[in-house]
Amino acid sequence: MSELINYKGINVKKELYSIIKYIEDVDKYREELGRLSSSWDIFALLGQLGDINIDIGKTKENFLNLTSTLLNHLSEQTIKKVTQEMNFKAQVAIDIVIRNLFERTADIGFLATDDDIRTFIENYVSDYNNESIELKHEIQKRFKEYVAKYSVYFDIVLANTKGKILVRLNEDTKIEKIDNDFISEVLNTTQEYVETYKYHEFLPKYKKSLVYSYKVTKTNSSESENLGVLCLCFRFQDEMKGIFNNLVDTKNKESITILDEEGCVIASSDRAHIPLGAKLPIVLNDEYKIISFAGRDYIAKTCKTKGYQGFKGLNWYGHIMIPLEYAFLSDALNSKKIDEKIIESMMENEQHFSKELQEVFNKSKTIQDNLSRVIWNGNISQSKLNSTNREFSKSLLNEIGITGVKANSSLSNLNQTIISSILKDSEFLSSLAIDIMDRNLYERANDCRWWALTSYFKEALEDLNSIAYKKDEISAILKYINDLYTVYTNLLIFDKEGRVVAVSNKNEEYLVGKVLTQDWVGKTLNLKDTSKYCVSKFEKTNLYKNESTYIYCSAIRSISNEKEVNGGIAIVFDSTFQFNAMLDETLPRDNKGEKIDGIFALFTNRDKSVISSTNSKYAVESILDIDDKFFTLPKAQQLSEIIEFDGKYYAVAVKCSNGYREYKSIIDDYKNDVLCFVFIYIGEVNIKSKSKYKVKDKFAVSSKKSLTNDSVDLATFYLGNKFLAVEAKNVIQSIGVDKLEASIEMDKKNHFKGMVLYKDKLISVLDIRDFIKEDIKDEELTNIILFEYDKDNVEHCIGILVSSLENISVVEKNSIQHIQSHFLGSGTLIESLVDINEFGDSKVAMILDIKKIDDNLTKKDIS
């Protein structure tokens, strides 16, 4: 352990000193254990009055050392978890933005080649020319239709090569010219788009705006004459609001921001907290950093984008800040009560329960076993005394036991918190992945509707007699689009008979001339207007190598009569790759960027059919066979539980899709609920636990009943599931099994297991589990009880192995039922039965006859 500093009575690592006071769980446990430490001091003082013969100082020291180790480890793990979550959120924030903006680069690349825009520029004379005015109205109408489909834009601006604005969507902005430097930059670029985030003079209402621009040329040839400049103005702040809403946890007052390359805030989840334009430190190379902002201390982390298909945008960063006093809040109030079997299983998984933490718990097991033994032995001693302090001492021992239970409960609560945290992680991940899917498919619905408006497609389908001569031109346009929008494997144009006219994918030209017979063809040809689209079922299709996918379609309408449909466009989504990428990019990574084992995600339909999976065991169209309740969630709702699945425990969360913007909204005809599941492995079901630790909910208690001439003290204990007892006067004491000197080369089936040294005499230790028909593992036998039945003769002493030490009870002698002939195995071990009815329950104990055990086993086995 590194250099230690005392923090409120607890030794903590020097590097944790400045932050540990903010970790709510740690401070809560420290206070609890601190109060218990004071209790030990009081017990030490009272113990001298009661003569309980217990070294309370040693017990206090043991718990104090354990507390220090636990709180240091808990601090490190809490910081690690919080900073990993921060890193994940900052990374996701910037990567979702970049994924979205990648689509915008395709949009400007396509729209700048629109023939209607080219025709408008070439034929525009002035705003005083009637034909120009009509042309302007038509192109504005086209812009409005475009924005109605791609609602991510707030304005579209078209200028000539001199910068004069010819037409724009938002006519309320009375600006007539774009500055020459900007026009020159766009006209002379060798890139496929120009991306600018700055103050644009033609958008004076905005201090900064995100604009995608490109030159409009006479043809698609790289040598073609420039006609003008087209600008798409993106709703950046509006888009960021949606992204932030899905990432921010308001409980801890965290703020997620997007920073430019100088560290200036260009988008903020809470502008009142972190305003636009604020300058923040960029924290890229550290796991986290404590920074100060506006007089307050924060824990902060910055991430640069991983990029999307090579696109990385404008060198922006995702950045997260949490006020230190809120960064490490306890989630105990939201914790769910988890079954102990699941806890034990989790404790065997080092991913959730590290070796270091396992060691803390094992040390606690040793401490609580020793304390249990000390209290039991103390109660045994008091049962043999008849002093005036007897009742006081018994009560004091009971209180010491209660305090020991409280000390252990902190560890138990920690386990519950770990499991609840895993459930929370699964909820966040499933919500994030379904949101990414909804955003992505929103773009697909937009694409098919917009491309169906392409003038050349409409003109070509007007005359089917000449369509064959136009196939190459249609295919070239489709290929140009497909090169920009790489999420599709093929784009197809078909006529009103469903016959394929052209394709974008040269490898699938064999489809040309074939008639499509799928249901979605007829639905496409019957769409009512340009706002409508249809989507295939998620099913296998020969248009996608006989694999399952979605095909998005829209109708191509007649130029002369918009009510008449002449054909349609079908775009084949590359679902296998794209859906898997969405899920894969959602899953958390470790500090090395590697995926964490034991976590997988799936998209499914409501019929339990898998759409995509990061786990190869669950192929597309296989069935996810878990409870029906996970598949009946209302739209946008979420459910999480711990379940048994494939012989393992998993924290599983599911979120039902909600759509995005207009897509799958109330005004949208398309209904298709998709569910996202995230599974986080907890541990094996029915695992053989290696852990020595089990939270002790009580220590040995001494009866509150007074001993009389008609009653007797019984010392009780368990051997496996058998509840046993002996008269307390026959008990010498209990000792740990580690004190046993095992016999050398002794038959393992032999009941004689070795010797222990007591008062310079060796006492035989026996294993009697076979005689009471209990199948118990060796590691479950943790205590040895030493008995005597002739106090003056140490040779009449034996020891037996037992599982646990229980209470010291007072029972009436006449309630003991003697058994004359009750044989178990080869010896008569039990002499009587008694119903012990105190401590809140009633149990029948079997009373062992120590002399008979000695006579039947010791002498026989040793001889």
Order of alpha helices (4+ residues) and beta strands (2+ residues): beta-beta-alpha-alpha-alpha-alpha-beta-beta-alpha-beta-beta-beta-alpha-beta-beta-beta-beta-beta-alpha-alpha-alpha-alpha-alpha-alpha-beta-beta-alpha-beta-beta-beta-beta-beta-alpha-beta-beta-beta-beta-beta-beta-beta-beta-beta-beta-beta-beta-beta-beta-beta-beta-beta-alpha-alpha
